[in-house]
Amino acid sequence: MRSVTEKKSAAALSIISNAVIIILKLIAGTISGSISIISEAIHSLSDFLASVLTFFAVMKSSEPADSGHPFGHGRYEDMSGFIEGGLIIFAAFYIVFEASKKIISGASMESETTLGIIVMTIAVVANFLVSSYLFYVGKKTNSISLLADGEHLRTDIWSSLGVLAGLVLIKFTGLEILDPLIAILVALFILKTGFSISKTTLNNLLDGALPQADLDKIETVIKEMKIEGVMSYKDLKSRCAGPEKMVEMTLIFPKDMTIEHCHDICDAIEDKIKEQLGGICSISIHAEPECERCAHSINK
């Protein structure tokens, strides 16, 4: 229950932080006429929408399984993360569009950059603190939604730093062309992050397997139990639903081993896998007696 409260608090903090930063960036961008600051405001707006989605996803995914969702509500976090990735991608393309228009039209920027420098500095510090907290809570509770939101804010830090550096250069050199050019470079960085988040969450939504590193840990646990009587395994399946990991497998035991002994070994394997992976929702192990066609011998 405590973890759910932490997740909700982290999501709420992200919403408040983004709302304040959006207002500050819009004011600074309007006064200075900087396309990079205005683009950053659009980027922060996508952060804000993502934070709202995260809050909703955390609320929904924390609900227990019911007759309509017998496997729980973890998919809400995956869906939230996927939409967040899409928002990041949209923000990146919008920044490129607006910056390109300024380059083509040759529109000039007003000379006021001091306010922009102050606002972008505040944005960098605020997003660093909030994203660090989101990463902390996200890793602690294995919340893919909070981790995606933290990654979202982390991209905002880098983009804000890029804009900040551009404003400082413009202030001292007067090279106004740096404003849209830096905005485009920042957009490309944001685009890469957006595709990365979307790829991960889409894999979960489509019941993709756990990362190979996790599968290797599962196989190692099985091999370690060879001394207890496990002969081989087959039909290893895995997937993610939000923060929850699900594993299914069939273990092969000697024909003369008692059901009780097999059950004890399966329980020990479940405990070891949960210890190695964390965030396990369920592990389903089916025990079968040895046969000539048993796959994946653990001797190899």
C-alpha positions in Angstrom: 0.0 0.0 0.0 2.9 2.3 0.8 4.4 1.8 -2.7 1.1 2.8 -4.3 1.0 6.0 -2.2 4.6 6.8 -3.3 3.7 6.2 -6.9 0.7 8.5 -6.7 2.7 11.2 -4.9 5.5 11.0 -7.5 3.0 11.3 -10.4 1.3 14.2 -8.7 4.6 16.1 -8.2 5.4 15.6 -11.8 2.1 17.2 -12.9 2.5 20.2 -10.6 6.2 20.7 -11.7 5.4 20.6 -15.4 2.4 23.0 -15.1 4.6 25.6 -13.5 7.5 25.2 -16.0 5.1 25.4 -19.0 3.8 28.8 -17.8 7.3 30.1 -17.2 8.5 29.0 -20.6 5.5 30.4 -22.4 6.1 33.8 -20.7 9.8 33.8 -21.5 9.3 32.6 -25.1 6.7 35.3 -25.8 8.8 38.1 -24.4 12.0 37.0 -26.1 10.5 35.8 -29.3 12.8 32.7 -29.1 11.5 29.7 -31.1 13.7 27.4 -29.0 12.0 28.5 -25.8 8.5 28.3 -27.3 9.4 24.9 -28.6 10.6 23.9 -25.1 7.2 25.1 -23.8 5.5 22.7 -26.3 7.9 20.0 -25.1 6.9 20.7 -21.5 3.3 20.6 -22.5 3.8 17.0 -23.8 5.5 16.3 -20.4 2.5 17.7 -18.6 0.1 15.5 -20.7 2.3 12.5 -20.1 2.3 13.2 -16.3 -1.5 13.3 -16.3 -1.5 10.0 -18.1 1.0 8.6 -15.7 -1.1 9.6 -12.7 -4.2 8.0 -14.3 -2.2 4.8 -15.2 -0.7 4.5 -11.6 -4.2 4.9 -10.1 -5.7 2.3 -12.4 -2.9 -0.2 -12.4 -2.9 -0.3 -8.6 -6.5 -1.7 -8.6 -6.7 -5.4 -7.8 -7.7 -8.0 -10.4 -11.5 -8.4 -11.0 -13.8 -10.4 -13.1 -13.3 -8.0 -16.1 -9.5 -8.0 -15.7 -8.6 -11.3 -14.1 -4.9 -10.7 -14.8 -4.9 -7.3 -13.1 -4.7 -3.7 -14.6 -0.9 -3.5 -15.3 -1.5 -2.9 -19.0 -2.7 0.6 -18.2 0.9 1.5 -17.3 2.2 0.1 -20.6 -0.5 2.0 -22.5 0.4 5.2 -20.7 4.1 4.7 -21.5 3.3 4.1 -25.2 1.2 7.2 -25.4 4.0 9.2 -23.7 6.5 8.0 -26.3 4.1 9.2 -29.0 3.8 12.6 -27.3 7.6 12.9 -27.2 7.8 12.0 -30.9 5.1 14.6 -31.8 6.8 17.3 -29.8 10.1 16.6 -31.6 8.5 16.9 -35.1 6.7 20.1 -34.0 9.9 21.7 -32.9 11.6 20.8 -36.2 8.6 22.3 -38.1 8.6 25.6 -36.2 12.4 25.9 -36.3 12.5 25.2 -40.0 9.9 27.9 -40.6 12.0 30.4 -38.8 15.1 29.5 -40.8 13.3 29.7 -44.1 11.5 32.9 -43.3 14.5 34.5 -41.7 12.4 35.9 -38.9 14.6 37.6 -36.3 14.5 37.2 -32.5 14.2 40.1 -30.1 17.3 41.0 -28.2 15.9 40.1 -24.8 17.5 36.8 -23.7 18.1 37.4 -20.0 14.6 36.2 -18.9 14.9 33.2 -21.1 18.3 32.2 -19.5 16.8 32.5 -16.0 13.7 30.5 -16.9 15.7 27.7 -18.6 18.0 27.5 -15.6 15.0 27.1 -13.3 13.6 24.4 -15.6 16.8 22.4 -15.7 17.1 22.4 -11.9 13.4 21.6 -11.3 13.3 18.8 -13.9 16.5 17.2 -12.5 15.1 17.0 -9.0 11.7 15.8 -10.1 13.0 13.2 -12.6 15.5 11.9 -10.1 12.6 11.3 -7.7 10.5 9.6 -10.4 13.4 7.3 -11.2 13.9 6.5 -7.5 10.2 5.6 -7.0 9.8 4.0 -10.4 12.7 1.6 -9.8 11.7 0.9 -6.2 8.1 0.0 -7.2 9.0 -1.3 -10.7 6.6 1.1 -12.3 7.2 1.4 -16.1 4.9 4.4 -16.2 6.9 6.4 -13.7 10.2 5.4 -15.3 8.8 6.6 -18.7 7.7 9.8 -17.1 11.1 10.2 -15.5 12.8 9.6 -18.9 10.5 12.1 -20.4 11.6 14.8 -17.9 15.2 13.8 -18.4 15.0 14.6 -22.1 13.6 17.9 -21.0 16.7 18.6 -19.0 19.0 18.0 -22.0 16.8 20.0 -24.3 16.6 22.8 -21.8 20.4 22.8 -21.4 20.8 23.0 -25.2 18.4 26.0 -25.4 20.1 27.6 -22.4 23.5 27.3 -24.1 22.0 28.8 -27.3 20.6 31.8 -25.4 23.9 32.5 -23.8 25.7 32.3 -27.1 23.1 34.6 -28.8 23.4 37.0 -25.9 27.2 37.4 -26.4 27.5 36.8 -30.1 24.3 38.1 -31.6 24.1 35.0 -33.9 20.3 34.6 -34.0 20.5 31.7 -36.4 21.7 29.6 -33.4 18.2 29.7 -31.9 16.4 27.5 -34.5 19.4 25.4 -35.2 19.7 24.4 -31.5 16.0 23.7 -31.4 16.4 21.2 -34.3 19.3 19.4 -32.6 17.3 19.2 -29.4 14.4 17.8 -31.3 16.5 15.0 -32.8 17.6 14.0 -29.3 14.0 14.0 -28.1 12.9 11.9 -31.1 15.4 9.1 -30.3 14.1 8.9 -26.7 10.4 8.9 -27.9 11.1 5.9 -30.2 12.9 4.1 -27.4 10.0 4.4 -24.9 7.4 3.5 -27.5 9.4 0.4 -28.6 9.7 -0.9 -25.0 6.0 -0.4 -24.1 4.7 -1.7 -27.4 6.7 -4.9 -26.8 4.8 -5.3 -23.5 1.4 -4.5 -25.0 2.0 -7.2 -27.7 3.0 -9.8 -25.0 6.7 -9.7 -26.0 9.1 -11.8 -23.9 11.1 -10.5 -21.0 14.6 -9.1 -21.9 17.2 -11.8 -22.7 19.1 -10.9 -19.5 16.0 -11.9 -17.4 15.6 -15.1 -19.4 19.2 -16.0 -18.8 18.7 -15.5 -15.0 15.7 -17.8 -15.1 17.8 -20.5 -16.9 20.6 -20.1 -14.4 18.2 -20.7 -11.5 16.9 -23.8 -13.2 20.5 -25.1 -13.7 21.3 -24.5 -10.1 18.5 -26.8 -9.1 19.9 -29.7 -11.1 21.4 -31.0 -7.9 18.0 -31.2 -6.4 16.6 -33.4 -9.2 15.6 -31.1 -12.1 16.5 -32.8 -15.3 15.4 -30.3 -17.9 12.8 -27.7 -18.9 10.6 -26.7 -21.8 7.9 -24.3 -22.9 9.5 -21.3 -21.1 7.2 -18.3 -21.7 7.3 -14.8 -20.3 5.7 -11.4 -20.6 5.2 -8.1 -18.9 2.1 -6.2 -17.9 3.1 -2.8 -16.5 5.3 -3.5 -13.5 4.4 -7.1 -13.3 6.4 -9.9 -14.9 4.8 -13.3 -15.7 6.7 -16.5 -16.2 5.4 -20.0 -17.3 7.5 -23.2 -17.8 7.5 -26.9 -17.6 10.1 -28.8 -15.6 11.1 -32.4 -16.1 11.7 -34.6 -13.1 12.7 -38.2 -12.6 9.8 -40.7 -12.9 10.3 -42.0 -9.4 10.3 -38.6 -7.6 7.3 -38.0 -5.3 4.8 -35.2 -6.1 5.7 -33.6 -2.7 9.4 -33.5 -3.6 8.6 -32.0 -7.0 6.3 -29.4 -5.4 9.0 -28.4 -2.9 11.6 -27.9 -5.7 9.1 -25.8 -7.8 8.5 -23.6 -4.7 12.2 -23.1 -4.3 12.6 -22.2 -7.9 9.8 -19.7 -7.8 11.4 -18.0 -4.8 14.8 -17.8 -6.5 13.3 -16.4 -9.7 11.4 -13.7 -7.7 14.5 -12.8 -5.9 16.5 -12.5 -9.1 13.9 -10.6 -11.2 11.7 -8.8 -8.7 8.2 -7.5 -9.6 6.9 -10.9 -10.4 3.1 -11.1 -10.6 3.0 -14.9 -11.1 5.1 -17.9 -11.9 3.4 -21.0 -13.2 5.4 -24.2 -13.2 4.1 -27.5 -14.6 5.9 -30.7 -13.6 6.3 -33.6 -15.9 8.1 -37.0 -15.6 11.2 -37.6 -17.8 10.7 -38.8 -21.3 12.9 -39.2 -24.4 11.6 -36.0 -26.1 12.3 -33.7 -23.1 13.7 -30.4 -24.5 16.3 -28.0 -23.3 18.4 -30.4 -21.2 20.2 -28.4 -18.5 23.3 -30.4 -19.1 24.2 -28.2 -22.1 
